[in-house]
Amino acid sequence: MQAKLDRDEISSTDVVAAMIAIAEVVEVDMGGTSGGLYSIFFNGLSKGLLEAQREKQSETATAEVWARGLEVCSDLSR
């Protein structure tokens, strides 16, 4: 992951894109069950954050957006 950060391949301005990129990294680089589980979490979180940004009508990842994004992510896992 550090190499992708060094090459600016993980967005520092778009939290949804960053979560998607992190999901890809952990799935490929970690591998195994842990990589798969973390990848599922980060993909769910990216969907939750996107939905939360739409609900809050905010392009900024505020504390409220993060909180709502995690709630949505939790709902997706049920």
CYANA upper distance limits for C-alpha pairs under 8 A (distance plus 0.5 A):
  1 MET  CA      5 LEU  CA      6.82
  1 MET  CA     22 ILE  CA      8.12
  1 MET  CA     25 VAL  CA      6.78
  1 MET  CA     26 VAL  CA      8.49
  2 GLN  CA      6 ASP  CA      6.58
  3 ALA  CA      7 ARG  CA      6.71
  4 LYS  CA      8 ASP  CA      6.59
  4 LYS  CA      9 GLU  CA      5.47
  4 LYS  CA     10 ILE  CA      6.72
  5 LEU  CA      9 GLU  CA      6.40
  5 LEU  CA     10 ILE  CA      6.12
  9 GLU  CA     21 ALA  CA      8.35
 10 ILE  CA     17 ALA  CA      7.94
 10 ILE  CA     18 ALA  CA      5.77
 10 ILE  CA     21 ALA  CA      6.51
 10 ILE  CA     22 ILE  CA      7.94
 11 SER  CA     15 VAL  CA      7.58
 11 SER  CA     17 ALA  CA      6.81
 11 SER  CA     18 ALA  CA      5.55
 12 SER  CA     18 ALA  CA      7.55
 14 ASP  CA     18 ALA  CA      6.66
 15 VAL  CA     19 MET  CA      6.68
 15 VAL  CA     46 SER  CA      8.23
 15 VAL  CA     49 LEU  CA      8.38
 15 VAL  CA     61 ALA  CA      7.39
 16 VAL  CA     20 ILE  CA      6.84
 16 VAL  CA     46 SER  CA      5.41
 16 VAL  CA     47 LYS  CA      8.07
 16 VAL  CA     49 LEU  CA      6.94
 16 VAL  CA     50 LEU  CA      6.87
 17 ALA  CA     21 ALA  CA      6.66
 17 ALA  CA     46 SER  CA      8.01
 18 ALA  CA     22 ILE  CA      6.58
 19 MET  CA     23 ALA  CA      6.57
 19 MET  CA     42 PHE  CA      6.12
 19 MET  CA     43 ASN  CA      7.24
 19 MET  CA     45 LEU  CA      7.60
 19 MET  CA     46 SER  CA      5.92
 20 ILE  CA     24 GLU  CA      6.90
 20 ILE  CA     42 PHE  CA      7.15
 20 ILE  CA     43 ASN  CA      6.35
 20 ILE  CA     46 SER  CA      6.73
 21 ALA  CA     25 VAL  CA      6.80
 22 ILE  CA     26 VAL  CA      6.67
 22 ILE  CA     39 SER  CA      8.18
 22 ILE  CA     42 PHE  CA      7.46
 23 ALA  CA     27 GLU  CA      6.63
 23 ALA  CA     38 TYR  CA      7.43
 23 ALA  CA     39 SER  CA      4.79
 23 ALA  CA     40 ILE  CA      7.72
 23 ALA  CA     41 PHE  CA      8.27
 23 ALA  CA     42 PHE  CA      5.62
 23 ALA  CA     43 ASN  CA      6.43
 24 GLU  CA     28 VAL  CA      6.70
 24 GLU  CA     39 SER  CA      7.13
 25 VAL  CA     29 ASP  CA      6.10
 25 VAL  CA     30 MET  CA      8.10
 26 VAL  CA     30 MET  CA      5.54
 26 VAL  CA     31 GLY  CA      7.49
 26 VAL  CA     35 GLY  CA      5.63
 26 VAL  CA     36 GLY  CA      8.09
 26 VAL  CA     38 TYR  CA      7.12
 26 VAL  CA     39 SER  CA      6.46
 27 GLU  CA     31 GLY  CA      5.91
 27 GLU  CA     35 GLY  CA      4.97
 27 GLU  CA     36 GLY  CA      5.87
 27 GLU  CA     38 TYR  CA      7.76
 27 GLU  CA     39 SER  CA      5.85
 28 VAL  CA     35 GLY  CA      7.66
 29 ASP  CA     35 GLY  CA      7.95
 30 MET  CA     34 SER  CA      7.44
 30 MET  CA     35 GLY  CA      5.23
 31 GLY  CA     35 GLY  CA      5.07
 31 GLY  CA     36 GLY  CA      7.16
 32 GLY  CA     36 GLY  CA      6.92
 33 THR  CA     37 LEU  CA      6.63
 34 SER  CA     38 TYR  CA      6.56
 35 GLY  CA     39 SER  CA      6.44
 36 GLY  CA     40 ILE  CA      6.72
 37 LEU  CA     41 PHE  CA      6.81
 38 TYR  CA     42 PHE  CA      6.68
 39 SER  CA     43 ASN  CA      6.54
 40 ILE  CA     44 GLY  CA      6.56
 41 PHE  CA     45 LEU  CA      6.54
 41 PHE  CA     73 CYS  CA      8.23
 42 PHE  CA     46 SER  CA      6.59
 43 ASN  CA     47 LYS  CA      6.93
 44 GLY  CA     48 GLY  CA      6.62
 44 GLY  CA     73 CYS  CA      5.63
 44 GLY  CA     76 LEU  CA      7.48
 45 LEU  CA     49 LEU  CA      6.48
 45 LEU  CA     69 GLY  CA      6.80
 45 LEU  CA     70 LEU  CA      6.76
 45 LEU  CA     72 VAL  CA      8.28
 45 LEU  CA     73 CYS  CA      5.69
 46 SER  CA     50 LEU  CA      6.63
 46 SER  CA     69 GLY  CA      8.28
 47 LYS  CA     51 GLU  CA      6.70
 47 LYS  CA     69 GLY  CA      8.12
 47 LYS  CA     72 VAL  CA      8.45
 47 LYS  CA     73 CYS  CA      7.63
 48 GLY  CA     52 ALA  CA      6.52
 48 GLY  CA     68 ARG  CA      7.76
 48 GLY  CA     69 GLY  CA      4.54
 48 GLY  CA     70 LEU  CA      6.77
 48 GLY  CA     71 GLU  CA      7.89
 48 GLY  CA     72 VAL  CA      5.32
 48 GLY  CA     73 CYS  CA      5.49
 49 LEU  CA     53 GLN  CA      6.50
 49 LEU  CA     65 VAL  CA      6.98
 49 LEU  CA     66 TRP  CA      6.91
 49 LEU  CA     68 ARG  CA      7.77
 49 LEU  CA     69 GLY  CA      4.65
 49 LEU  CA     70 LEU  CA      7.85
 49 LEU  CA     72 VAL  CA      8.39
 50 LEU  CA     54 ARG  CA      6.87
 50 LEU  CA     69 GLY  CA      7.88
 51 GLU  CA     55 GLU  CA      6.67
 51 GLU  CA     69 GLY  CA      7.47
 51 GLU  CA     72 VAL  CA      8.23
 52 ALA  CA     56 LYS  CA      6.47
 52 ALA  CA     65 VAL  CA      5.85
 52 ALA  CA     66 TRP  CA      8.12
 52 ALA  CA     68 ARG  CA      6.09
 52 ALA  CA     69 GLY  CA      5.75
 52 ALA  CA     72 VAL  CA      8.24
 53 GLN  CA     57 GLN  CA      6.10
 53 GLN  CA     58 SER  CA      5.52
 53 GLN  CA     59 GLU  CA      6.53
 53 GLN  CA     60 THR  CA      8.02
 53 GLN  CA     61 ALA  CA      7.93
 53 GLN  CA     65 VAL  CA      6.49
 54 ARG  CA     58 SER  CA      7.14
 56 LYS  CA     65 VAL  CA      7.49
 58 SER  CA     65 VAL  CA      8.40
 60 THR  CA     65 VAL  CA      8.41
 61 ALA  CA     65 VAL  CA      6.07
 61 ALA  CA     66 TRP  CA      6.87
 62 THR  CA     66 TRP  CA      6.80
 63 ALA  CA     67 ALA  CA      6.57
 64 GLU  CA     68 ARG  CA      6.57
 65 VAL  CA     69 GLY  CA      6.33
 66 TRP  CA     70 LEU  CA      6.65
 67 ALA  CA     71 GLU  CA      6.85
 68 ARG  CA     72 VAL  CA      6.68
 69 GLY  CA     73 CYS  CA      6.57
 70 LEU  CA     74 SER  CA      6.55
 71 GLU  CA     75 ASP  CA      6.75
 72 VAL  CA     76 LEU  CA      6.73
 73 CYS  CA     77 SER  CA      7.15
 74 SER  CA     78 ARG  CA      7.57
